[in-house]
Amino acid sequence: MWICNSWKEYTILDLAGGDKLEDWNGIRMVRPDPQVIWEKRSFPKLWNTADGVYHRSRSGGGSWDFRRDLPERWPLRFEPLDLTFHIKPTGFKHMGLFPEQAANWEWMHNLIQKENRPIRVLNLFAYTGGATLAAARAGAQVVHVDSSKGVVGWAKENLALSGMADRPVRFIADDAIKFVEREIRRGNFYEGIIMDPPSYGRGPGGEVFKLEKELFGLVEKCAQLLSDKPLFFLINSYTTGLAPSVLSNLLYLTLAGKKGGTASADELGLPVSKSGLVLPCGSSGRWQAK
């Protein structure tokens, strides 16, 4: 398991009853998590300190119960890479950041920093830009693509908040698959590609995206965008039942078996500060040329 132990302003305090109690830079939130299948709380009194609790609705979605007045948004810093993000609770239980992805940020940042050459990175389904910021901090030129104009704007704010508004980052609100197809026709190439596709979604024209059916074809297309001297390819998956080994097999079939390099995959995890447990948080597949 790839575990990120580098956070100082984010912590999981306890896990129980299908929920996780998290501290986001001094603001404590309870959010549901399907991996938490036990009922007993290790530290019951800590749960009384929650500032907000997300309750799922039986009809889908859910709502927040705030125990005190909270700021509309607040900063969260990832010190190892000097990155700062705006955090705010959304209507879909998310906070605008997936802290477990910091393990991948550090991995790609180190790869890029070691290269004494220009590195171009394509970040697809890029959300609020955690990977974009990590790549930009390492000196890469980044193209950031997400279909939501709102989260693209949020990513721009995060870049500026991290003191990198002048870095060579292009923000594009577009359908990721259509953008990739246009980039192939335009003959553009990248040394690094990142993708964090949803398990299920709809495109702007109502197109249905199901990860299990679309992922292999998407990776095949993206492989065509790698330059003659590629550096890395990263796939993230939060699809329940899709084992990490599926991602490493996919990367072997599309990249390692043809271009060499190494393909690997594992679960991502976040430590629970007081109990010694580790919360599994999806899977990642990594290919690197060297």
Steps between C-alpha positions, in 0.01 A plus 500: 500500500619851414440701816541875534643585840599855406190700594516734797178699450282201409437202728259208531418483871275193517295256293172329597144430391554570134652842572837667530579791733749733334682817602543746213736763642308536824150437364365154577260327265323163499452344157377156391747242372395155373828340612417560868290192577550477880282680755718559805664839535856489628474852647130577563553843657680628190183467292332763718752754370372477140413835339299342220340165419394379156184289498417283202145502366322174417392657170858590405736782585485645847545815706726661758415562864729778622548522876639854489550781251780410261684712246379456142846364423839480669861416405671164537874473441701200387838599636737256322421659161395844631149468355189670639140414417163657564283253694122519519223245559301423187154354452649162402689452831833595338727772637675595176804283556594132527785495756608143416612624157792677666689169475477532121583871506830430672578213260445705184664810647819304569502350149459839332757674719769249405463578129726765353265573210157653433219274620145536369222343706137435407262472797159355403190503722720737697249624762636779721858448391698315766709314243516810278651702784749226589621475140519878464697528825754255355540721191274330247276664242148373570176473307214461750173360358167455678144517370379717791564873462448541873779265606730636228453842659568347842824350366609842372440643846708222657787572261495869595461416871818291471689796351522353150260714298782575256585134431435354151165332571213494250156447651243351265132422571425220255404135467822307567450232234416750226799713601732198473366418154563858385853497645574183302383671179704811585813294556567626851709295741569480874765345722253431780130413504271489804140385502243473777186389315165459675343160550194628317414825332335678211663717239365841390300331223351239734765238420522232770844421644548175694855446614513124450395536136689815407828493691706269277408689184570833668845391615576369149410841358702687763803279433507654152560839664822395672814652351804309374655550845209443739536518876186363670133404477267499802148358530281546807190292567236517772283234336403235754602153387766614252816345648834682485642213293249587226668840469851352486386247238346780296819707517708198402283428196495859380843630608753279679466214255561735207717784630681326784518657842311368800131476587378467856179552694382503858239634738533853629465543873480763773613435857261545792689717744421336833392140434778385266247394236535585131196595291509365141413776254478359150776376270766643273697357210840648417720457195841659477746483218810439713 
